Amino acid sequence: MPMEQKDLKGIIHSDPEIMGGTPVFLGTRVPLQNLIDSLEGDQSIEEFLTAFPTVRREQVIAVIEAGKLKMLETV
């Protein structure tokens, strides 16, 4: 079953009081950019989760799914 936009709320958070507004995984101080950099650097999701244990697997999968949906909207 495909993920809907409403299902993505609460995964990423941006607040000027937390890391100057950098988008982070909700409930952490781990920037979304860290996941992107890790995946671009050929790290697996498991390696990312080991490096950032405060991020939940479900959050990572939701971010990847959101990226997929965004790409499909543009095709």
N, C-alpha and C positions, 0 to 999 in steps of 0.2 A: 504494500500500500504506500503510495507516494506521500512524502511529507508535505504539509501545507504551511503557508507562511505563518499562520497563527501558532503553529507548533514550535517555531523558532524563537519566540519571545522567551527571554530569560536565560539565553545561552551566552550571549555577549552583552557586555555592559560598558557604557562610556560615561564617565563622571569627571568633571574638571577637578574634583577633589581627590581622585584616584589616578595616580600616574599622569597628571596633567590632561586627562581626558582621552588618553590612549585607549582604544577598545581592548578590553580584557575579558577573559572568561569569567562569568558571573561567580561571585564568591571567592575569587582569587585576585592576585596581582599579576597574573600571567598574561602578557599581551597576545592577542590573536596573531600578530606578526611572528611570534615565536613558532607557532604551528606551521605557518606558511614557510618560514625559513627552514624548519626541520624537514618538511616534506620535499622542498626544493633541493635540500642537501642529501637526498636519498635515505633519510632516516625513516624507519617504520613508525606507524602509530604507536606501537608498543614501546619503542625507544623514546618517543616523545613523552608518553605517559610515565615512563620510568624517570625521566629527567624532570618532569613537572607533576609530582604526585597529587597536587591539589586539584588538578584538572581531571574530570571524570571522562571515561571513554565515551559515554553518551553525548557529552558536550562536543567532543572532537567529531564524532560521526554526524552530529547535527550541523556543524559548521561545514563539513564536506558536502553534506546533502544540500545545504543552502547554496553553496557555490555551484553545485550541479544544476539546481533549479534555475539559478540566475543565468547560467550559460544557455540552458534550454530555452529560456525566454527570448534570447537574442538571436537564436537560429531561425 
